[in-house]
Amino acid sequence: MKKILRAALLSLPLAARAAPVPVNLSADAGLWFALEPLTITAPRVKQEDLIDPRINAHLLRLLQQRMDARPDTLAASDASIFNLSRLSTLTGYSLKTRYTEIGFLLTEGLAGTKDYQLQRELENAARLAKNVQTRAAALVALAYAKDMRYLTLFQGALVDPSATVRFAALESLLILGDRSVQLQLAGSARNDSSVAVQIYAAAGLWRMGDGFGKEILLRFLDHQDWFARAMAAYYLGEMGGGYEYRRLIQYLGRETDPSAQAELAAALMKLHPKKDEP
């Protein structure tokens, strides 16, 4: 959900949600720059008291229906989805993601709810739903309530067998924003079996002020898989400074994968104003 939907896509061989790494949207596209991540707007956070009960009832019913549903897939027989899958602009890509992953829509609609019944159902879905996308959506939606009583739920999800759920647990801890979660972030950055989860955890750790996260990201620039190198470059470009600029410019000349090259170039453009920093 939030942010790096690019990172989530990295776990796609394992699961179908997590968000966003560069994905080649056209076989002959050549070099292209990484897409910005989708973000959850969480509209009810600012207007919970104004939400029509009928809206909550519909969202609750959708959540309950999705708990045991099979994971969403791009149905080849659906002409609308086929048309969406052919869109390769930033807006088109965002539309495709939005309307082929109902977990994203559920997260946006339920994020930050203070309604007791909805919170209880979200917690139930986060613990028991067979559909991993629904479990992930429920975790992230609960995180927007910024309630520390869900901390143990998020921590427990960090060891779930599904990479999608673990990624959502990390996302939830970062949304919660309490500095006490740094130990869990460091553990995931070091030990998770999914490279996407490791990198996302490292970025979150760095964002919270722990330089160990940055060191992990720098190491991933030498990873054998292009998506790990590209994802690490993205976060280094978002949060780095002059030192990171000088490191990335060295890698640009020897990178062979087009998507990783494009991600490095995008990161360097973001870092360029800081290039003379010590």
Buried (B, 14 or more C-beta within 10 A) or exposed (E): BBBBBBBBBBBBEBBBBBBBBBBEBEEEEEEBEBBBBBEBEBEBBEEEEEBEEEEBEEBBEBBBEBBEEEBBEEEEEEEEBEEBBEBBEEEBBBBBBBBBBBBBBBBBBBBBBEBEEBBEBBBBBBEEBEBBBBBBBBBBBBBBBEEEEBBEBBBEBBEBEBBBBBBBBBBBBBBBEEEEBBEBBBBBBEEBEBBBBBBBBBBBBBBBEBEBBBEBBBEBBEBEEBBBBBBBBBBBBBBBBBBBBBBBBEBBEEBEBBBBBBBBBBBBEBBEEEBEEE
